Amino acid sequence: MNFHYPSHYTDINGSKIHYIEQGEGDPILFLHGFPTSSYVWRKVIPHLSTLGRCIAPDLLGMGNSDKPDIGYTIDDHVNTIEKFIETLKLKNITLVMHGWGSVIGFTLAMKNPSNYKGLVFYEAYLRSKNGDDLSLPFLEQINFLEKQKNLEDLMMNSSYLVDIVLPQSMMQTLSKEELDQYRKPFLTKNSGKVLYQYWKELPRGDNNPVENLIADYSKKLTQSQLPKLMLYSIPGFITTVATLMWAKEHFPNLQIAEVGEDLHYAQESHATLMGETISAWLQSIEQRLP
């Protein structure tokens, strides 16, 4: 499938944020994870664009967004997307989140829950981790990367993380055109600064600032009545059976749905099932709204 969406840009703190959009109505905001971009949502958006204004930004330093000389901490990403929402005047948002995008989205939703209609999440960070709740594929990937020599240089100055992480994290085989789309933002010197910072902040079961951020919004999610749709794949990558059971027991107003066989990227292998599942859920919650 060709990436046929026109490019849009908006200025956030002096940097251009690239985004794609399709449809009209209440916003459906898609937040991608690492090391991808809005491109990961290209096959899902058409299934939802009749239900709202689908908007998928590229996180700062990723996709076609600018790469300013900043730290690219999780706080930088949260602040940028918060300003993005304010600039586009997005209200009554349905959030669709994947991977690292869930840390950003959940933080914002729990900060201002009245601005959100519902929360959809796939392969998300739902609670601060411990050693018993990291999946084997996830642990194996972390261990593999930690053993690489010159990892900082590889991540900072090449598409290495894309080349390694995507094939290891999905069952779908990407075409050269698709893989090149994901590689494109990281082919020049220092273009991977955003990726290396992500690697440094990635939760590994230790006590770091991102773990504390997750613990904070996780507690709030257990008390939130916002409608929630948790998507999962089998066997999954971040989402373990233990995490599924924990969410089922602790999150109010939660629906859980399987979206096919994959590790971390059902958007590539089962986009139709994912899109139709979100569509049916969104229509069901809108019928219940006053």
N, C-alpha and C positions, 0 to 999 in steps of 0.2 A: 504493500500500500504506500503510495507516494504521500509525502507530507504536504498537503495541499492548502494548509491554513495560511491566510495572510498574516504577516508580522505586524504587531502593534508594540509601541514603546511608551513608557511614561517615565518621567524623571523623579527619582527618589534620592534625596540627599546628594544631588549632583551627579548621580549615576543613572544610566538608562537601564530600565528593567524591561526585558522583552516578554511579551505574552501573546498567546493565541486565544481566540474566542469564537464561539458559535452559538446562535440561539438568542432568545429574548426572555425576559421575565426575571424572577428572583435569581440571584447569582448562585451558581454551583462552582465552587472554587477548588481546583485540583492542585495539590501540593506534592511534587515529586520528591524522591529520595536521592541518594548518591550511588553511583556517579552519573546519573541520568539527567533528564531535562523534561520540558513540557512534551517533548517528542514521545515519551513513554505513554502518554494518554491519547495518542492520535487515533487509536482504534476503539477507544472507549467512549470518547466524547459524542460521536454521532448517535449513540443509543440514548443520550440524555439531552441533546440539544433541543428537543421538542418540549422539554419540561422546564427549561430555564436558560439563563445566560451562562453558558459554560466558559470559564476563564481559567487558563493554565499558564501561570508565569514560570519563567526560568529563574531559579534562585540566583542571587548575586554571585557573580564569578562562574556561572554555569550556563550552558546553552548559548543563547545569543545575547544574554545580559552582559553589562560591562564588568570589567575586572579591575576595580580600584585597588590601590595599595592599602589594604586594611587587614585586620587580623582574621576575618571570616569565622569568628566565634559563633556559637549558637545564638548568643545575644544579638550579634550583627544580623543574622538571618531573621530572627524574630522581629527585630525592630524594622527591618526593611519590609517584610510582608505586612506588618501592622500599618506602616505608612502607605503601602500599596493599597490596602483595603480602604484607608481613609481618602487617598487621592482619587480612587475610582468611585468613592461614595457607595461602597457595597454594604447593603443592609439585608437582613433576613437570609443569611448565608447558609447553604449546605456545603459542608467541608468534605472533600474526598482526599484522603491522605495515604501516603505510602512511605514506609521506612522512615528515614530521617525527617521527611516532611511532616510526619505525625508529631514529632517533638515540637516543631514550630506551631503546627495547627492546634494541638491540644493546649499548649501554653496560652495561645491567643483566645481560644474558645473559653477556657476556664477563667481568663482575665475579664472577659466581657460576654458572658453567656447569653445575654438578652439580644445580641446581634446575630445569633445563630439559630437556624431552623432544625438542623440535625447534623450528626457526625457519622461519616463513613470512613472506615479504616481497614487497611490491608497490610499485613506484615508490619504492624505498628509496635512502637515502644509503649507498652501499657503500664508497666510498673518497673521500679528499679530492680535490676537483676541481681541474682546471686549465682554462685557457681553451679548450682543444681538446675538452673532454669535457662541455661544456654544450650541451644540445639547442637548436636554433633557436627552438622555441616558448617554452622556458624563458627564453632570453636576451631574446626579444621582450617577454615579460611583465615581466621585470625593468626593461628599458629604458622601457617604457610607464609603469610606476609611478614610476620615478625622475624622469620629466618632469612629473609632476602637481604643481601648486601646492598648498601647504598639505596635503601628504600626511600629515604627522603628525596634524593635526586631523581629516582624513577617516578615518584609521584608528582614532584614539582615540575618536571621538565619533559614529560612524555605522556602518552595515553595509556601507560602501563596499567593503571588501576582499572580502566575500562576494559582493556584487553584480558585481564585476569579475572576480575570480579564478575563481569557479565556472564561469560561462559560457565563459570563455577556456580552461578546462582540461578540458572534457569535451565529448563529442559528443552526449550525451543532453540533451534539453531538459527541465528540471525543471518540474513543475507549480507553481502559485502556492503551494499548501500545502507542498510540499517545500522550495521556496526560503525560505518564511517560517520554516520550522523551523530552517534554517541562519542566518537573519538574527536570529532572536529574542534570542540572547544579547548582541547588540551594538547595541541601539537606545537606550541611555541614555548620558549623559555619562561619559566615561572608561572605558566598558565595553570598549573595544578596546585597552586598555593591553597586554594579552597579545599581541595581534596586532602591535602596533607593535614590541614587543621581538623577536618572531619575525622581523619584517622586518629589523631591525638585525642580527640574528645569522645571517640566511640566507646560506649559502655562495655566494659569487660568484666563486670561483677565487682569492680573496685569502687571506692567512694570518690567520685569526681564531680565537678559542678553540674555536668549534664545528668548524672545519676540523681543529684539532689533536685534538679528541675523536674525530672520525671516523677520522682517521689511526691513532689508537691502537687502536680496536676493529677496524678493518679488518685490521690486521696480525694481531690475535688470531684473527679469523675465518678467515684463510688457514691457520691451524694447528689450528682446531677441528674435531673429528670429529662434532659434533652434526649430526643430519640437517637438511638445508636444502631448502626449496622456494622457488625464485625465480619469481614470476609477472611477466609482462610483457604490455603491450598494444602494438598497432601502430596509429599510429606511436610512441606513448609520449610522455612529457613530460620526466621526469627520467631515465628509463632509456634510454640510447642503445645502439646496436648495439655500440659500443666497450665499454660497461660490461657488457653481456651476455657478450661474448667474454672480457673480463677475469675476470668471476666464474666462468665455465666453466673457465678455465685455472687459477684460483687457489684456489677454495673446495672443500675436500674434502667428500665425501658430499652433493653438490648435485644436485638435480633441477630442470630448467627447464621451464616450461609457459606457453604463450600463453593469455590469457584474453580474447580478442576485440579488436575494433577500438575504440580509444579513446585519449585522451591520458593523463589522470591519475586518472580515476574509473570504473574498470570495475565497482566496487561498485554504481553506479547503472545502468549499461547492460548488464552481463553478470554479474549476481549469481549466477544459477544455475550458469553455467559456472565461476565462481570458487569457489563453495561446493562443487560436485561435484569439482572438481580438488583442492581442499584435503582433502576427505573421503577420496578415493581414496588420496592420498599418506599421510595420517595412518593409515589402516588398514594400508597397506603397511609403514610403519615399526613399527607395533605388532606386526605379525606377525614382525618380525625381532628384537624385543626379547626378552631372556632371560626 
